[in-house]
């Protein structure tokens, strides 16, 4: 069965960024794109009278927006469009992803962000604290990257906290699906308490990198190689800014250990990374499993 990618669309530059990234990911992984516009649920408050004409106008406008979005998807990528109703945009996307058995939900950055950087809006923030499938965040300007550029490398920020196994599995699956290189980054050396002395930090970083490499080699298919590096810097932000990033790269991070099972919750490390990342970020639920049939 063809994998599905849900993209939340609004008629803004952020919506165009989300569609472009979803199309690029779909093109690289032979997946289909489901472009979704979410309208307010039919239920109205008792003080708001029904207005059939206005409801019809909203549906027509949403259909026009979806036609516009579909035109942005290159030929060769299977695309379907949908108007959904929900109490919130994020809720509508989560429900759509469940109904379509989608592997990912893609959304754009909030308006006003720096080009190539992330700025979370209300929808993205809500998704990052509620979704049960990975959320892919498109940075501002993602629409300027051609779909045919593909996905060149998957970089996974692997730590020692619960959820690391799910993150590694998701990263390997992405690398296999997109024929991309795999880079595993250990953040242990910059994610330890400030009171820890530098000698302990060096030892912890080297030990963690060796452990990550051992696990990765055991889980990797024969035709996929992985590079393992230890991030260096005075902080998470500093370390991320000094890592080399390719235009066709995806960064993969795990959900916070505080997340409920099979739900996202953006942790402090991922939030710090987000401020410096010049590439799309994929956030994976802590207890994500491929047993459900999703990649």
C-alpha positions in Angstrom: 0.0 0.0 0.0 1.3 3.5 -0.9 2.4 5.5 2.1 0.4 8.7 2.7 1.6 12.2 3.8 -1.0 14.6 5.2 -0.1 18.3 4.6 -2.0 21.1 6.4 -2.7 23.8 3.9 -3.5 27.5 4.3 -3.3 30.0 1.4 -0.1 31.6 2.8 3.6 31.3 2.2 3.7 28.8 5.1 1.1 26.7 3.4 3.1 26.7 0.1 6.2 25.7 2.1 4.4 22.8 3.6 3.1 21.6 0.3 6.5 21.9 -1.3 8.2 19.9 1.4 5.5 17.2 1.5 5.8 16.9 -2.3 9.6 16.6 -2.0 9.3 13.9 0.7 6.6 12.1 -1.3 8.7 12.2 -4.5 11.7 10.7 -2.7 9.8 8.0 -0.9 7.2 7.1 -3.6 4.4 8.2 -1.3 1.1 10.1 -2.0 0.2 13.5 -0.7 -3.2 14.4 0.9 -3.6 18.2 1.0 -6.0 19.2 3.8 -7.8 22.4 4.5 -9.6 22.4 7.9 -12.7 24.5 8.4 -14.6 25.2 11.7 -16.8 22.3 12.8 -20.5 22.5 11.9 -21.5 23.0 15.5 -22.3 26.6 16.3 -22.9 28.3 19.6 -26.5 28.9 20.5 -26.1 32.7 20.0 -24.8 32.2 16.4 -27.6 31.5 13.9 -27.0 29.2 10.9 -25.9 30.9 7.7 -26.1 28.5 4.8 -24.7 31.1 2.3 -21.6 31.8 4.5 -21.0 28.1 4.9 -21.2 27.6 1.2 -18.8 30.5 0.6 -16.3 28.9 3.0 -16.6 25.5 1.2 -16.1 27.1 -2.2 -13.1 29.2 -0.9 -11.5 26.0 0.6 -12.0 24.2 -2.7 -10.3 27.1 -4.6 -7.4 27.0 -2.1 -7.0 23.2 -2.5 -7.0 23.6 -6.3 -4.2 26.2 -5.9 -2.3 23.8 -3.6 -2.6 20.9 -6.0 -1.1 22.9 -8.8 2.0 23.3 -6.7 2.6 19.6 -6.6 4.8 18.3 -9.4 3.6 15.7 -11.9 4.3 12.2 -10.8 3.3 12.7 -7.2 -0.1 11.3 -6.4 -2.2 14.0 -4.8 -5.7 14.2 -3.3 -7.4 17.2 -1.7 -9.8 17.3 1.2 -11.9 19.7 3.2 -12.2 18.6 6.8 -14.2 20.0 9.7 -12.9 20.2 13.3 -12.8 22.4 16.4 -9.2 23.2 15.6 -6.9 23.0 12.6 -4.5 20.7 14.4 -7.4 18.4 15.5 -8.6 18.2 11.9 -5.1 17.2 10.7 -4.6 14.5 13.4 -8.0 13.0 12.5 -7.3 13.1 8.8 -3.9 11.4 9.4 -5.7 8.6 11.3 -8.4 8.2 8.7 -5.9 8.1 5.8 -3.4 6.0 7.8 -0.8 8.6 7.0 2.9 8.3 8.0 3.5 12.0 8.5 1.8 15.4 9.0 3.6 18.3 7.3 3.0 21.9 8.3 4.8 25.2 7.6 6.4 27.7 9.9 4.5 30.7 11.2 4.6 33.9 9.1 7.3 36.3 10.1 10.1 33.8 10.5 13.6 34.2 9.1 14.2 32.5 5.8 15.4 29.0 6.3 14.4 29.0 10.0 11.5 27.7 12.0 9.0 29.9 13.9 6.2 27.9 15.5 2.6 29.0 15.0 -0.5 27.9 16.9 -1.2 24.9 14.7 2.4 23.5 14.7 2.7 24.0 18.5 -0.6 22.2 19.1 0.5 19.3 16.8 3.8 19.0 18.6 1.9 18.4 21.8 -0.8 16.1 20.6 -0.1 14.2 17.4 0.4 10.4 17.4 2.2 10.4 14.1 5.5 12.2 13.3 5.1 15.9 12.5 7.4 17.4 9.8 8.0 21.2 10.2 8.8 23.1 7.0 11.1 26.1 7.5 10.3 29.4 5.8 11.4 29.3 2.2 11.0 25.5 1.7 8.8 26.2 -1.3 11.9 27.4 -3.1 13.5 23.9 -3.1 12.5 21.7 -6.1 10.7 18.5 -5.4 13.1 16.7 -7.6 16.0 17.7 -5.3 15.0 14.7 -3.2 16.1 13.9 0.3 19.9 13.7 0.5 20.6 12.9 4.1 18.7 12.0 7.3 20.3 13.4 10.5 19.0 12.0 13.7 19.8 13.6 17.1 20.1 10.5 19.3 20.2 10.7 23.0 20.1 8.4 26.0 16.6 9.2 27.1 13.5 7.0 26.6 12.3 7.0 23.0 15.8 6.7 21.5 15.0 3.3 20.0 11.9 4.7 18.2 13.8 7.6 16.9 16.6 5.3 15.5 14.0 3.0 13.9 12.2 6.0 12.3 15.4 7.5 11.0 16.5 4.2 9.4 13.1 3.8 7.8 13.3 7.3 6.4 16.8 6.7 5.0 15.7 3.4 3.4 12.5 4.9 1.9 14.3 8.0 0.5 17.6 6.3 -0.4 19.3 9.0 1.7 22.5 8.9 3.7 22.1 8.5 7.5 23.9 10.6 10.0 23.5 10.0 13.7 24.4 12.9 16.1 25.2 12.3 19.7 24.2 15.3 21.8 25.3 13.8 25.1 28.3 16.1 25.4 26.2 19.2 25.2 23.1 17.9 27.0 24.6 17.2 30.4 24.3 19.4 33.5 26.6 22.4 33.6 28.1 21.1 36.8 29.6 18.1 35.1 33.4 18.5 34.5 34.8 18.5 30.9 36.6 15.2 31.4 33.3 13.4 32.2 31.6 15.1 29.3 34.3 13.9 26.8 34.1 10.3 28.2 30.3 10.4 28.1 30.2 11.7 24.5 32.6 9.1 23.2 30.9 6.2 25.1 27.5 7.3 23.8 28.7 7.6 20.2 30.1 4.1 20.4 26.9 2.8 21.8 24.8 4.5 19.1 27.1 3.1 16.4 26.8 -0.4 17.8 23.0 -0.2 17.9 22.8 1.4 14.5 25.0 -1.2 12.8 22.9 -4.0 14.3 19.6 -2.4 13.0 20.8 -1.1 9.6 20.1 -2.9 6.3 23.2 -4.1 4.5 22.9 -1.4 1.8 22.6 1.6 4.3 25.7 3.1 6.0 25.6 5.4 9.0 28.0 8.1 10.1 28.0 8.8 13.9 29.4 12.1 15.2 29.6 13.8 18.6 28.2 17.3 18.6 30.5 19.9 20.1 29.6 23.3 21.5 28.8 25.4 24.5 25.1 24.7 24.2 22.6 22.8 22.1 22.1 25.8 19.9 25.8 26.3 19.4 26.4 22.7 18.6 23.6 22.6 16.0 24.7 25.8 14.3 28.2 24.3 13.8 27.0 21.1 12.2 27.1 21.1 8.4 23.7 20.9 6.8 22.8 20.0 3.2 19.8 21.7 1.4 18.1 18.3 0.9 18.5 17.2 4.5 16.0 16.3 7.2 16.7 16.5 10.9 14.9 13.9 13.0 14.3 14.3 16.8 12.4 12.4 19.4 9.5 13.5 21.6 10.1 14.5 25.2 10.1 11.7 27.8 7.2 13.6 29.4 5.0 12.7 26.4 2.1 10.3 26.8 2.5 6.9 25.0 2.1 7.4 21.2 1.8 11.1 21.5 4.2 14.0 20.8 5.5 16.5 23.3 8.2 18.8 22.2 11.1 18.6 24.7 13.6 21.3 25.6 16.4 19.8 23.5 14.3 19.7 20.4 13.0 23.2 21.0 16.5 24.5 21.3 17.5 22.8 18.1 14.5 24.2 16.3 15.8 27.8 16.7 19.0 27.0 14.8 18.0 24.4 12.2 18.2 25.5 8.6 16.5 22.3 7.4 13.1 20.6 8.0 12.6 18.9 11.3 10.8 15.6 11.9 9.5 15.0 15.4 8.8 11.4 16.3 6.4 10.2 19.1 8.3 8.6 22.0 6.7 5.1 21.7 6.3 5.2 17.9 6.3 1.7 16.5 6.3 0.2 13.0 3.9 -2.5 14.1 1.0 -0.3 13.1 2.1 -0.6 9.5 3.4 2.9 9.2 7.0 3.6 8.2 
